[in-house]
Amino acid sequence: MIKLKSLLIALPVSLLTFVLVAAPVDAHGDEDHEQTNSQTTNDDSSHEAKKKRERIRKAEEHSRKKSEQLLKEAKKEQEKRQLVKEERKKRCENRKQALLARTERIANNAQKHQKRIEGVFVKAVDYQESANVNVPDFDALVATASAAQSASQDSVQALTNLKPTIDCTGENAATAVATFKAAVEQARNDLSTYKKNIKAILTALKAAKEQ
């Protein structure tokens, strides 16, 4: 009987002891679980942050390569333009020398042509006077030829004085060539008119002599 009572008294104590001993075990288990969840969350956050940093790095790398590519292309284009510019300048210098030589040659030829026509003009007038050839409207023919002579002299002299100034570093080359061509054309036309007028005098003298 005494033993049974002792057991009954001891039972709550044992039970209490079990609860007290068991409780910390359960609390410790919950704490481990919470730490595991926290660690998992931290790992996920760290992984996302790493992925974000990687995306940023790749974007920056792409941007850097794109900038380098654009810079390289711009440099290549600039070098190409410079090469074209230098090549154009070289061709211009060659054309410049050729144009200057051609200008001098054409001017000299125009002067020679002018003198030949003038020589024929003088001889035709002298012949009419010395041979006393009666040519109708001879004075009018001479006046027309004299006007043509004056015009051709002016245009030939202008061509002779023309010294094309070509700056191959600028944009005036085309203008200089156009000016030269216009002067040549004017001299050619005036000389042609002068020559036709002298031929008209010669034709009139021949016709009058045959009468």
C-alpha positions in Angstrom: 0.0 0.0 0.0 2.8 2.3 0.9 4.6 1.4 -2.3 1.5 2.2 -4.4 1.1 5.6 -2.8 4.7 6.3 -3.3 4.3 5.5 -7.0 1.3 7.7 -7.3 3.2 10.5 -5.7 6.2 9.9 -7.8 4.2 9.6 -11.1 3.5 13.3 -11.4 7.0 14.1 -10.6 8.2 11.7 -13.3 5.7 13.0 -15.7 6.7 16.6 -15.0 10.3 15.6 -15.4 9.5 14.1 -18.8 7.6 17.2 -19.9 10.4 19.5 -18.7 13.0 17.3 -20.3 11.0 16.8 -23.5 10.0 20.4 -24.0 13.4 21.8 -24.8 13.9 19.0 -27.3 10.8 20.2 -29.2 11.8 23.8 -29.0 15.2 23.0 -30.3 13.7 21.2 -33.3 11.5 24.1 -34.2 14.5 26.4 -34.0 16.4 24.2 -36.4 13.5 24.2 -38.8 13.2 28.0 -38.7 17.0 28.3 -39.3 16.7 25.9 -42.3 13.9 27.9 -43.8 15.8 31.1 -43.2 18.9 29.6 -44.8 16.8 28.5 -47.8 15.4 32.0 -48.1 18.8 33.6 -47.9 20.2 31.1 -50.5 17.3 32.0 -52.8 17.9 35.7 -52.4 21.6 35.3 -52.9 21.0 33.3 -56.1 18.6 36.0 -57.4 21.1 38.7 -56.6 23.8 36.8 -58.4 21.6 36.3 -61.4 20.8 40.0 -61.4 24.4 41.0 -61.2 25.2 38.6 -64.0 22.5 40.2 -66.2 23.9 43.6 -65.4 27.4 42.5 -66.2 26.3 41.0 -69.5 24.4 44.1 -70.4 27.4 46.3 -69.7 29.6 44.0 -71.6 27.3 44.1 -74.6 27.1 47.9 -74.4 30.9 48.2 -74.2 31.4 45.9 -77.2 28.7 47.8 -79.2 30.5 51.1 -78.4 33.8 49.7 -79.4 32.3 48.5 -82.7 30.7 51.8 -83.5 34.0 53.6 -82.7 35.9 51.2 -84.9 33.5 51.7 -87.8 33.6 55.5 -87.3 37.4 55.5 -87.4 37.4 53.3 -90.5 34.9 55.6 -92.2 37.0 58.7 -91.3 40.1 57.0 -92.7 38.3 56.1 -95.9 37.1 59.7 -96.4 40.6 61.0 -95.8 42.0 58.6 -98.3 39.4 59.7 -100.9 40.2 63.3 -100.2 43.9 62.7 -100.7 43.3 60.8 -103.9 41.1 63.5 -105.2 43.7 66.2 -104.3 46.4 64.1 -106.2 44.2 63.8 -109.3 43.4 67.5 -109.1 47.1 68.4 -109.0 47.7 66.3 -112.1 44.8 67.9 -113.9 46.0 71.3 -112.7 49.3 70.9 -114.5 47.7 69.6 -117.6 45.2 72.4 -117.6 47.9 75.1 -117.3 49.9 73.5 -120.1 46.7 73.3 -122.3 45.8 76.9 -121.5 49.1 78.1 -122.7 49.1 75.9 -125.8 45.6 77.0 -126.8 46.3 80.7 -126.2 49.5 80.5 -128.3 47.6 78.7 -131.1 44.8 81.3 -131.0 47.4 84.2 -131.3 49.0 82.5 -134.3 45.6 82.0 -135.9 44.7 85.6 -135.3 47.9 86.8 -136.9 47.4 84.6 -140.0 43.9 85.9 -140.6 45.2 89.5 -140.1 47.9 88.9 -142.7 45.4 87.7 -145.2 43.2 90.7 -144.4 46.0 93.2 -144.9 47.0 91.5 -148.3 43.4 91.5 -149.5 43.0 95.2 -148.8 46.3 96.0 -150.4 45.5 94.0 -153.5 42.2 95.8 -154.0 43.9 99.1 -153.8 46.9 98.3 -155.8 45.0 96.4 -158.5 42.2 98.9 -158.4 39.6 96.2 -158.4 36.1 97.5 -158.3 34.3 95.4 -155.6 30.7 96.3 -154.8 30.2 97.2 -151.2 33.9 96.6 -150.5 34.0 99.3 -147.8 31.1 97.5 -146.0 32.9 94.2 -146.2 36.0 95.7 -144.8 34.1 97.4 -141.9 32.5 94.1 -141.0 35.8 92.3 -141.1 37.4 95.1 -139.0 34.7 94.7 -136.3 35.3 90.9 -136.3 39.0 91.5 -136.1 38.6 93.7 -133.0 36.3 91.2 -131.3 38.7 88.3 -132.0 41.7 90.3 -130.7 39.9 91.0 -127.5 38.8 87.4 -126.9 42.3 86.0 -127.8 43.9 88.5 -125.5 41.6 87.5 -122.7 42.4 83.9 -123.3 46.1 84.7 -123.2 45.8 86.6 -120.0 43.8 83.8 -118.4 45.8 82.0 -115.8 43.5 79.5 -114.1 44.0 79.5 -110.3 43.2 76.1 -109.0 43.2 75.4 -105.3 43.2 71.6 -105.0 42.4 71.9 -101.3 39.3 73.9 -102.1 36.2 73.6 -104.3 37.2 76.1 -107.1 38.7 73.6 -109.5 35.5 73.0 -111.4 34.8 76.8 -111.6 38.3 77.4 -113.0 37.9 74.8 -115.6 34.5 76.2 -116.6 36.0 79.7 -116.9 38.8 78.4 -119.1 36.4 76.5 -121.4 34.2 79.5 -121.7 37.2 81.7 -122.7 38.3 79.1 -125.3 34.9 78.9 -126.8 34.6 82.7 -127.1 38.0 83.0 -128.8 37.1 80.1 -131.1 33.8 81.7 -132.1 35.3 85.1 -132.7 38.1 83.8 -134.8 35.7 81.8 -136.8 33.6 84.9 -137.5 36.7 86.9 -138.4 37.8 84.2 -140.8 34.4 84.0 -142.5 34.4 87.8 -143.0 37.9 87.7 -144.6 36.8 84.8 -146.9 33.8 87.0 -147.9 36.3 89.8 -149.0 38.4 87.3 -150.9 35.3 85.9 -152.7 34.2 89.3 -153.6 37.7 90.2 -155.0 37.8 87.0 -157.0 34.3 87.6 -158.5 35.2 91.2 -159.3 38.4 90.3 -161.0 36.7 87.6 -163.2 34.2 90.1 -164.5 
